[in-house]
Amino acid sequence: MFSKILHANDGSEQAFHALSLAVALARQNKAELHMVSVEEIDYMPEFIEEVKEETGTAARRFQKAHKRARAMAEESNVHLHAHILAGHPVRDIVELAKELKVDLLVIGATGHSAIYERLIGSRADRLVQLAPCPVLIVK
C-alpha cells in the first residue's frame, strides 16, 4: 500500500514512538523509509552563511537522534534515509514530502498548551492541512 514513507523527528520520545510505527509500516509494506529533522530558524537570515551555520548546528543537534533512529530501523532490517534541514519545520517537511513523492507522512502528536493550540494551531494540524499525502499522527 505504501512504497515511500517520510517520518518527521524532532528527537523527542513522542517522535521515536512514531518512528517505531513508521519502521513497522515500512517493513510490512517493503517501503522506502525517510526521516527528516528540521532545525528551526526563528529569524530571516541576511546571509547564506547564517543558513549554513544553522545547518551545521542542526547536524550536531540531531546526530544522536539519527543514530538512535538508524539503530531502530536496522533492528527491523529497514534502511533509513536521513535528512537534516535548517529552516521552517512545517514548510520544509511539506516540501520534502513533495520532492520525495511520499505516500505517507508519520509524525508524533506533540503539542503546546491548549491556549497556544487554539490561537496559533499545532504543527501537526498544519502538516495535516498542507501535506501532499495522508498523515498519520501517532499519540
Backbone as numpy.savetxt, mean C-alpha at the origin, in Angstrom:
# Nx Ny Nz CAx CAy CAz Cx Cy Cz
-9.32 -15.85 -10.36 -10.14 -14.66 -10.36 -9.27 -13.39 -10.36
-8.21 -13.36 -9.56 -7.30 -12.22 -9.51 -5.95 -12.64 -10.08
-5.43 -11.84 -10.98 -4.11 -12.17 -11.53 -3.03 -11.21 -11.02
-3.45 -10.04 -10.53 -2.49 -9.07 -10.02 -3.11 -8.34 -8.83
-2.44 -8.43 -7.68 -2.95 -7.85 -6.43 -1.94 -6.82 -5.94
-2.47 -5.68 -5.47 -1.64 -4.64 -4.86 -2.06 -4.47 -3.41
-1.08 -4.48 -2.53 -1.32 -4.27 -1.10 -0.60 -2.99 -0.68
-1.31 -2.10 0.00 -0.72 -0.87 0.52 -0.37 -1.10 1.98
0.89 -0.82 2.35 1.38 -1.13 3.69 2.11 0.07 4.28
1.65 0.53 5.46 2.30 1.64 6.14 3.20 1.18 7.28
3.39 -0.13 7.40 4.25 -0.67 8.44 3.52 -0.99 9.74
2.22 -0.71 9.81 1.45 -0.96 11.03 1.05 -2.43 11.13
0.67 -2.84 12.32 0.21 -4.22 12.51 -1.06 -4.47 11.71
-1.93 -3.46 11.62 -3.16 -3.59 10.82 -2.81 -3.87 9.36
-1.77 -3.20 8.86 -1.35 -3.41 7.47 -0.82 -4.83 7.27
-0.09 -5.35 8.26 0.43 -6.72 8.13 -0.68 -7.75 8.24
-1.73 -7.42 8.97 -2.90 -8.30 9.02 -3.52 -8.37 7.62
-3.61 -7.22 6.96 -4.14 -7.17 5.59 -3.20 -7.90 4.63
-1.90 -7.77 4.85 -0.92 -8.46 3.99 -1.10 -9.97 4.07
-1.39 -10.49 5.25 -1.61 -11.93 5.40 -2.70 -12.41 4.46
-3.77 -11.64 4.39 -4.88 -12.01 3.51 -4.48 -11.84 2.05
-3.74 -10.78 1.75 -3.28 -10.56 0.36 -2.38 -11.70 -0.10
-1.50 -12.15 0.78 -0.61 -13.27 0.44 -1.43 -14.54 0.20
-2.41 -14.79 1.06 -3.25 -15.97 0.89 -4.02 -15.91 -0.42
-4.56 -14.75 -0.76 -5.28 -14.60 -2.02 -4.35 -14.77 -3.22
-3.14 -14.22 -3.12 -2.17 -14.36 -4.21 -1.81 -15.82 -4.42
-1.61 -16.52 -3.33 -1.26 -17.94 -3.42 -2.41 -18.75 -4.02
-3.60 -18.50 -3.51 -4.78 -19.23 -3.97 -5.06 -18.98 -5.45
-4.85 -17.75 -5.91 -5.16 -17.39 -7.29 -3.94 -17.44 -8.21
-2.78 -17.84 -7.64 -1.53 -17.83 -8.39 -1.32 -16.46 -9.03
-1.57 -15.43 -8.21 -1.53 -14.04 -8.67 -0.18 -13.40 -8.37
0.12 -12.38 -9.14 1.29 -11.55 -8.91 0.95 -10.62 -7.74
1.84 -10.53 -6.74 1.58 -9.70 -5.57 2.56 -8.54 -5.51
1.99 -7.34 -5.41 2.78 -6.12 -5.27 2.44 -5.48 -3.93
3.42 -4.84 -3.33 3.19 -4.10 -2.09 3.77 -2.71 -2.26
3.03 -1.70 -1.84 3.50 -0.32 -1.92 3.46 0.32 -0.54
4.50 1.10 -0.25 4.56 1.92 0.95 4.86 3.34 0.48
4.12 4.30 1.03 4.28 5.69 0.60 4.65 6.56 1.78
5.79 7.22 1.66 6.21 8.23 2.64 5.52 9.52 2.24
4.66 10.01 3.12 3.89 11.20 2.78 4.75 12.45 2.81
4.66 13.22 1.74 5.31 14.54 1.69 4.21 15.55 2.02
4.34 16.21 3.18 3.29 17.11 3.66 3.30 18.48 3.00
4.29 18.76 2.24 4.42 20.09 1.67 4.70 19.98 0.17
4.66 21.10 -0.50 4.96 21.13 -1.92 6.46 21.39 -2.06
7.23 20.39 -2.47 8.68 20.59 -2.58 9.02 21.59 -3.69
10.06 22.38 -3.44 10.49 23.36 -4.43 11.47 22.75 -5.42
12.24 21.77 -4.99 13.28 21.20 -5.82 13.16 19.68 -5.87
13.58 19.10 -6.98 13.54 17.65 -7.14 14.43 16.97 -6.10
15.45 17.66 -5.63 16.35 17.10 -4.60 15.58 16.81 -3.31
14.58 17.65 -3.02 13.77 17.41 -1.83 12.98 16.12 -1.96
12.45 15.85 -3.14 11.71 14.62 -3.38 12.65 13.43 -3.26
13.85 13.55 -3.83 14.83 12.47 -3.75 15.21 12.20 -2.30
15.35 13.26 -1.51 15.68 13.10 -0.09 14.56 12.37 0.65
13.30 12.75 0.36 12.15 12.09 0.99 12.07 10.63 0.56
12.39 10.34 -0.69 12.38 8.97 -1.18 13.42 8.14 -0.45
14.60 8.71 -0.22 15.64 8.02 0.55 15.21 7.76 1.98
14.54 8.74 2.57 14.01 8.58 3.93 12.97 7.47 3.96
12.11 7.44 2.96 11.07 6.41 2.87 11.69 5.02 2.76
12.73 4.90 1.93 13.38 3.60 1.76 13.94 3.11 3.08
14.54 4.00 3.85 15.08 3.61 5.16 13.96 3.29 6.14
12.91 4.12 6.14 11.80 3.94 7.08 11.08 2.61 6.85
10.87 2.25 5.60 10.09 1.06 5.28 10.94 -0.19 5.07
12.24 -0.09 5.23 13.12 -1.23 5.00 12.74 -2.42 5.89
12.52 -2.17 7.15 12.17 -3.25 8.09 10.80 -3.86 7.74
9.85 -3.02 7.38 8.51 -3.51 7.02 8.57 -4.35 5.76
9.37 -3.93 4.79 9.46 -4.69 3.54 10.19 -6.01 3.74
11.15 -6.01 4.63 11.86 -7.27 4.94 10.87 -8.26 5.57
10.08 -7.77 6.51 9.07 -8.62 7.16 8.05 -9.11 6.14
7.63 -8.24 5.25 6.64 -8.60 4.23 7.18 -9.67 3.29
8.43 -9.51 2.87 9.05 -10.51 1.98 9.10 -11.88 2.66
9.43 -11.88 3.95 9.49 -13.15 4.69 8.11 -13.80 4.74
7.08 -13.00 4.98 5.71 -13.54 5.02 5.33 -14.14 3.67
5.67 -13.45 2.61 5.32 -13.93 1.27 6.10 -15.20 0.93
7.39 -15.21 1.23 8.23 -16.38 0.93 7.75 -17.61 1.66
7.25 -17.41 2.89 6.71 -18.53 3.68 5.59 -19.24 2.92
4.85 -18.49 2.13 3.73 -19.05 1.36 4.09 -19.28 -0.09
5.39 -19.23 -0.41 5.87 -19.41 -1.78 5.24 -18.41 -2.75
5.13 -17.16 -2.31 4.60 -16.08 -3.14 5.72 -15.06 -3.32
5.94 -14.66 -4.57 6.95 -13.63 -4.84 6.32 -12.26 -4.64
7.00 -11.39 -3.90 6.48 -10.06 -3.58 7.29 -9.00 -4.33
6.60 -8.17 -5.09 7.22 -7.03 -5.77 7.01 -5.81 -4.88
8.08 -5.19 -4.41 7.98 -4.08 -3.47 8.18 -2.74 -4.16
7.37 -1.77 -3.75 7.45 -0.41 -4.28 7.47 0.55 -3.09
8.43 1.46 -3.05 8.50 2.48 -2.02 8.47 3.83 -2.73
7.50 4.66 -2.36 7.31 5.95 -3.01 7.30 7.07 -1.98
7.56 8.28 -2.43 7.42 9.47 -1.60 6.43 10.38 -2.31
5.40 10.80 -1.59 4.39 11.66 -2.21 3.11 11.66 -1.40
1.99 11.63 -2.08 0.68 11.61 -1.43 0.15 10.18 -1.47
-0.09 9.57 -0.30 -0.47 8.15 -0.28 -1.65 7.77 -1.17
-2.76 8.45 -1.05 -3.94 8.07 -1.82 -3.67 8.21 -3.32
-3.18 9.37 -3.72 -2.92 9.61 -5.14 -1.92 8.60 -5.70
-0.83 8.37 -4.98 0.22 7.50 -5.50 -0.18 6.02 -5.51
-0.97 5.60 -4.55 -1.46 4.21 -4.54 -2.41 4.01 -5.72
-3.31 4.95 -5.95 -4.25 4.86 -7.07 -3.49 4.86 -8.39
-2.51 5.74 -8.53 -1.72 5.79 -9.77 -0.97 4.49 -10.01
-0.37 3.92 -8.95 0.35 2.66 -9.11 -0.62 1.53 -9.49
-1.79 1.53 -8.88 -2.80 0.50 -9.22 -3.18 0.60 -10.70
-3.32 1.82 -11.20 -3.63 2.01 -12.63 -2.47 1.55 -13.50
-1.27 1.97 -13.11 -0.08 1.65 -13.89 0.14 0.14 -13.99
-0.04 -0.55 -12.86 0.16 -2.00 -12.83 -1.03 -2.78 -13.37
-2.17 -2.10 -13.51 -3.41 -2.74 -13.96 -3.80 -3.89 -13.03
-3.86 -3.57 -11.73 -4.17 -4.60 -10.74 -5.66 -4.93 -10.75
-5.96 -6.14 -10.31 -7.34 -6.61 -10.23 -7.94 -6.37 -8.85
-7.09 -6.17 -7.84 -7.56 -6.02 -6.47 -6.56 -5.19 -5.69
-7.07 -4.28 -4.86 -6.26 -3.50 -3.93 -6.64 -3.95 -2.52
-5.66 -4.35 -1.73 -5.91 -4.82 -0.36 -5.28 -3.83 0.61
-6.11 -3.30 1.52 -5.62 -2.32 2.49 -6.13 -2.66 3.89
-5.42 -2.16 4.89 -5.87 -2.30 6.27 -6.85 -1.18 6.61
-7.71 -1.44 7.55 -8.72 -0.45 7.95 -8.22 0.34 9.15
-7.19 1.14 8.92 -6.72 1.99 10.02 -7.48 3.28 9.97
-7.78 3.84 11.13 -8.58 5.06 11.13 -8.05 6.10 12.09
-8.52 7.32 11.87 -8.22 8.42 12.77 -9.38 8.50 13.75
-9.52 9.62 14.42 -10.64 9.80 15.34 -11.94 9.89 14.55
-13.04 9.68 15.24 -14.35 9.75 14.59 -14.60 11.15 14.03
-14.15 12.17 14.72 -14.32 13.55 14.25 -13.54 13.76 12.96
-12.30 13.31 12.93 -11.46 13.45 11.74 -12.13 12.77 10.55
-12.61 11.56 10.76 -13.23 10.82 9.65 -14.50 11.49 9.15
-15.27 12.12 10.06 -16.48 12.82 9.62 -16.14 14.08 8.84
-15.12 14.79 9.28 -14.76 16.06 8.63 -13.98 15.86 7.34
-13.02 14.99 7.35 -12.09 14.85 6.23 -12.27 13.54 5.49
-12.63 12.50 6.19 -12.74 11.18 5.57 -11.46 10.41 5.77
-11.54 9.11 5.70 -10.36 8.29 5.89 -9.68 8.02 4.56
-8.43 7.64 4.63 -7.71 7.26 3.41 -8.37 6.05 2.78
-8.82 5.13 3.61 -9.49 3.94 3.08 -10.71 4.34 2.26
-11.50 5.28 2.77 -12.67 5.76 2.03 -12.28 6.35 0.68
-11.24 7.17 0.68 -10.81 7.80 -0.57 -10.26 6.77 -1.54
-9.55 5.77 -1.03 -9.04 4.73 -1.92 -10.18 3.94 -2.56
-11.21 3.65 -1.77 -12.37 2.94 -2.30 -13.01 3.77 -3.42
-13.13 5.07 -3.23 -13.75 5.94 -4.22 -12.92 6.08 -5.49
-11.58 6.13 -5.34 -10.73 6.49 -6.48 -10.03 5.32 -7.17
-9.94 4.18 -6.51 -9.20 3.05 -7.08 -9.86 2.56 -8.38
-9.04 2.13 -9.32 -9.57 1.63 -10.59 -10.00 0.17 -10.55
-10.02 -0.40 -9.35 -10.31 -1.83 -9.19 -11.05 -2.03 -7.88
-11.54 -3.24 -7.61 -12.16 -3.52 -6.32 -11.13 -3.32 -5.19
-11.62 -2.89 -4.03 -10.76 -2.66 -2.86 -11.26 -3.54 -1.72
-10.35 -4.30 -1.15 -10.66 -5.13 0.00 -10.08 -4.45 1.23
-10.95 -4.05 2.17 -10.51 -3.42 3.41 -10.56 -4.47 4.50
-9.40 -4.71 5.11 -9.28 -5.77 6.12 -9.30 -5.16 7.51
-10.23 -5.64 8.34 -10.34 -5.15 9.73 -9.40 -5.90 10.63
